[in-house]
Amino acid sequence: MTTTLEETRHVIGGVVEQFEKILPRSQAEISVVQQRLIRAGMRSDSAVKTFYGAKVMTPLFLIVLSWVTGLMHFSPFFILTLAAGIGFLVPDFWLGRKIAHRQAEIRKGLPDVLDLLVICVEAGLSLDQATARTAAELVKAQPALSDELGIVALEQRAGRGRSDSWKHMAERTDVDVIRNLVSMLVQAEQFGTSIGKTLRVHSDTLRTKRVQEIEEKAAKLSVKLLFPLVLFIFPSLFVVVLGPAVLVMMDSFKEFFGH
């Protein structure tokens, strides 16, 4: 069974590799796409090839689907152009949504990660040891942040400096709160301030900011509800409330004019 799966994966990989060769691209373009894939959490060597293969296979799939369903008969040129354009852009939209979703998970889970880092640091561990322990403890609860912290720990074990490792994490994630955290950690290391207090203050700041964002969304809710009320709810209420009265008035006018 394992051999069959490996053979199937090898065949699919070969097909994707042949398709991705169709698209001409520069090294700079590959670097940009690879950076976006890394921000989405896909770091495998075949991720770029699969992405470009999808940009070829998706338009072909949509064209075949439109031909099978009969849509091609209405306007062949328009349907062909639309299917090719949408199919070419779908992988980019999918990748953008995946990046946004992962960044939202990182923003949401960062306060909890900072709390665990504070506990580890105050328990006597160094920041490097606390980072590795936090990455191991939060594999299931915060997979995105656990993955990023694991890479930070691996880079530090390989001999890279602490500041450089955290800066690389900020570049990989491209999240504003991570950049602020890295700046605070670098300043704390340069000036010799307490890492535990720095992490605790940043965690409290993030939670306060989250509460303010929720309050802001709640304040905007009344304005956002105005349009559904006017367009959908009020007409239904008018029909329910005024409908019987209108029917009675129509019957009365019929009887009046009938005599």
N, C-alpha and C positions, 0 to 999 in steps of 0.2 A: 504493500500500500504506500509506504514511504517512497519507494523507488518510482512508483507511478506519479505521485505528486511532484517529485523532483523533476521527472521528465516533462510533465505538463508545464511546470513553471519555466523550465528551460526553453520549451517550444514557444510559450507566450512571450518570454523575454526576447527570443530571437525575432519574432514577428514585430514586436514593439521597436526593437533596435533598427530593423529595416525601415519601418515607417518614419522613425524620427530622423533618419538620414535625409529624408525628402526636404525637410525644412532647412533652408540656409540660415545660419546664425553666426554671430561673431562671439569672440571670447568674452567681451564685455557683457553681452546679452546673457550668456550662460552664467556669468558671475551674479548678475542681478536675479535671475531665476533661481539659482542655487541658494542665494541669500534668502529669498522668499520661502523656498522650501524648508530651509533650516528654521525660519521663524514659525513655520507651520508644524515643526516637530519631525520632519522627514529628512533624515541625514544619510540615508543609504546611498551607495554609489550609483545605483540604478534609478534614483528618484528623478534626475534631470532627463534621462532617456525616456522614462515612463511618461513624464509630463509632456515632452515634445511628441512622443508617439500618440498620446491622447489628443493632442491638437490636430493630428491627422486622422485618427480613427473615428473621433466623434463626428466631424462633418460627414465622413463616409457613411457612418451609421445613420445619421439623420437623413441623408439623401436616399439611402436604401429604404428607410422607414417611410418617407414621404412617397416613394414609388410604390411600395407594397400597399399602403393605405389608399392610394389613388389620388392624393393631393397633387401629384406632379401633373395630372391631366388638366387641371384648371388653368395654371399659368406656369409652364415648365421653367422658363428663365427666372421668373420671380421666386418660385419655390426653391429652385436650385441655389440661387444666390442667397436667399434667406437661410436655408439649411446650412450652407457652407459657412456663412458669417456667424450664425449662432453657434454652430459646432466648434468653430475656431476659438470663440470667446468663452465658451462654457468652462474649459479648464481654468482659465484665469479667474473667472468669477468664483468658481469652487475653491480655488486656492486662497483667494482674498477672504472669503467667508471663513475658511478654516483658520487662517491667521488671526482674524478678528475674534473668533471664538476662543482660540488659545490665549490670546492676550487678555480677554475678559476673564478667563479662568485664573490667569496669573494675578491680575488686579484683585480679584475676589479672594484668593487664597493667601495673598502675601501677609496680611496681619496675623493669621494663624501661624504661618511659618516663622515670622519674626518672634512671636511669643515662645515658640519652641526653641528658637535660637537663644533667646534671653535666658530661658530655663537652663539650657546646656552651658552657656557661658557662666552664669551665676553658680552653677554646680561645680565649677572648677575646670571645665574644658576650654581649650583655646578655640579661637574662631574657626580655624581650619578643621579641628576635630568636631566642633559643633555643626559645621556645615555638612560634613560627611554623615554624622549621626542623624541630622534632620532629614537629609536626602533619603536615608534608609528607612526612617520611621514613617515618612509621608508618601510612600510609593502608591498606596491605594487612595488615600484621602486627597492628595494634591499631586497627581501624576505629572503635570506639566512643570510645576516648580521643583518637584523631586528630580525630574530629569535634568533640569538646568543646574540645580545645585550639585547633582552628581558629576556633571561635566566640570564644574568649578573645582570640586574636590579632586578629580582626576588630573586636571591641569596643575594644581598645586603639588600633587604627588610627583608629577613629572618634572618639577623644578621651576615652574613658572611662578612669578611673583604674585602675591595675594591681590594687589591692586590691579594688575593686568588681567588676572583671571576673572575678577568681578566686572571689570570694564568689558571684557569679551562677552560676558553674560548680558550686560546691558545692550551691546550691539546685536547679539543674537535675538533677543526678545523684542527690542524696539518698543519698550513700555516705559512711559514717563515715570511711574512710581519706582521702577527698578533703577532708572537712571538717577533719581533723587537718592535712593538708598545707597547706590554705589558712590555717589559724591560724598554722602555723609560718612561712609566707611573709610574712604580715602582720607578725608579730613581728620577723622578720629585717629587714624593710624599716623598721620603726619604730625599732629599736635599732641598725641599721647593721651587723649581723653578716654573715658571709659566706654568700651564697646557695648556693654550691657545697657548702660543708660541711653546711649545713642539709639540702639535698636528699640528700646522701650518707648522712647519719645517718638520715633518714626512710626511705630505701630499705633500709638494713640492718635497721632496725626492722621493716619490713614483711616482709622475708624471714625474720627470726627468728620473727615471729608466725605466718607460714605454716608453718614447720617445727613449731612448737608445736601448731598446729591439727592437722597430720598425725599427730603423736605422740599427741594426745588421741583422734583417731579410731581409731588403731591400738590404743590401750588399751581402747576401748569395743567393739572388734570381737569379743572373746571372749564378752562378755555378749550381744551381738546374735546370735551364732552358736548360742547355747544353744537358742533356740526352734526354729530349723530342724532342729537335730540331734535334739531330742526328738520333734518332730512328724513328721519325714519320714525322716531317715537311720537312726535307731535302729530304728524298726519294719521298715524294709527289711532291715537287717542281721539282725534277729531271724528274719525269714521265711527268709532265705537260710541262716543258720547252723542254726536249730532246725527248719526245715521238713523236711529229710530224716530227722532223728531222730524227729520226731513221726509221720511216715509209717511208719517202721520199727516204732515202738511200737504204732501202730494195727494193723498187720499181725500183730504178735506177740499182741496181745490177741484179735484175731479167731481166730487159730489156737488160742489157749489156751481160749477160751470155746467154740470150735467143737467141740473134743474133749469 
